[in-house]
């Protein structure tokens, strides 16, 4: 079972960038709940993606995306919501804990994941935990599901940072 302290330890630096303590705690609770519903013993086990062989850890990808997002936000003069941006970056792939499972020693898309891709399941869980719509939009629209809706500026940043990390990882395969 994944505990609150496990999430805090993994994302310690990135969580500090969320100034709203209530929002920060909800982000932690979404990770904890997703891990426990997905029957993950530790956050270290979840893979970044099934589309790339030996893709690395989901938590490492999440930290890279969140750090990229922060660097971009620091360079912008527009009125971006940093709390929403960091929360959305930290949670953009949390639904993979519900989408993936380990079967016969290999990671596969589980039964739940065959019905609901991670942007949708992550957004639903975030809504259930009480995150603001601006964060839910980032989670839902970070992948191709968001191509047909109007992304917020924060969602645009997370979408592009996610694909930067994915494409770089893919290019080294």
N, C-alpha and C positions, 0 to 999 in steps of 0.2 A: 504494500500500500504506500502510495506517495503522500507525504505530509507537506504541510505549508512550509516548514523549514527546508525541505528538499528543494522546493521551487525557489525560495528566497536565496538559497546557497548557489544554485545554478545561475540565476539571473541577477545576482546581487548588484552589480554595477549598473546594469540597464534599468532595473526597477527604481533606483535612486533618481533617475531622470524624470520620473512621474511625480510631480509636486503634490497632486491631490491624493492624500493618503487613502481615502475611500476608494478611489479608482485603482490605486496601486493594489490594495487588498483584493479587489474584485478580479484583477488580472491574475493574481496568485491563485485565487479560488477557482478560476476557470481552468488553469493548468492542472490543479490538484484534482478537480472533478473529472476532467477529460481523461487523465491518467488512470484514475480509479475505475471509471466506467469502462475504459478500454482494457482493464486488467493488466496494466503495466506495473511491474515491480519497482522500476526505477526509470527516470527520464532519460538516462544514458542509453537505454536499449533501443529507443525508437529511431528508425532510419530517416534521413533527410528526404529521400525520394526512392521510389521503386523503379523509376525510369532510367536510373544510372546505376550500373553495377558498382558496389562498394562506394556508395555516395557519401558516406560519413553519417554523423549523428544529426538528428533533427535539432537538438539544442544548439549545436555549433552553427548550423545554418541560421537559426533564429537570432543568435547573437550577432552574426555577421550582418544580417539584414538590418537589425536594430541599430547597429553602429553606423552603417551606411546612411540610414535614415537620419540619424542625429547629425552627422557631418553635413548632409545636404541642408537640413533645417537651420543649422548654424550659419550657413552661407546665404540664406534667403532674407530679404527685407520685408516680405509679405507677412501678414498677420496669421501665421500658421498656429494651430493648436498643438503645441509640443506634447502635452499630456495624451491627447488622442492619438497623435502620430506614434509615440513610443508604445502606448498600449496596443494599438493596432499592429505595429510591427512585431511586438512580442507574441501576439495572439494569431497572427495571420495563418499559421499552419497548425494551430493547436488541434484542429479537427482531424489531423492525421492520426492522433492517438485513438480516435474512434473509427477511422477508415482502415487502418492497418492492423494486422494481427500476425502472430508467429504461428506457423503451422508446419509440422514436421521439420523443424529447425530452420525454416525459411520465412521471410516476411512476405506476406501476400495481402491483397485487398480482402478484407473480411466481409461477412454477410451484410453488415450495416453499411460498410463502405461501398458495396455494390449498388446500394440504393441511394446513398447520399455522399457526394464528394466532400472533401474536407472544408472547402470554403463555406458550404451550406451548413454542415454539422457544427463547425466552429462558431459560425454566426448565431445559430440557434442556441447553442450552449451559452454564449456570451449574453444573449437576450434573456435567457432564463436566469442567469446570475445577476442581471440588472445593469449591464454596461450600457452606456449611452449609445444612441443610434449612430452617432458619428464614428464610433469605434466599430460597431457592428457592420457598418457600410465598408470600412477598410477591410475587415476580415472577409466579408462576402465577395467583395469586388477585386481582391488581390490577384486573382487568376482570370482565366478566360470567361468565367461567369460574369465578370464585371464589364466585359467589352460592349455590352448592349445597354448599359445604364450610364448615367452621368456620375463619374467618380468625383469625389471632393479632391481638393489639392493634396490633402494628406493621403488619400487613397491612391492618387497618381504616384506619389513618391514611393509608397510601399510596393505598389505593383511593379514599378521599374527596378527598385532595389532587389526585389525577390528574383526577377528575371535576370538581372546582372549576375547575381550569385549562382543561379541555376546554369546559365549559359557558360560561365567561366568553369564551373565544375564539370559540365558536359564536355567542354573543349579539351580537357585533360584525360579523357577516357580513350 
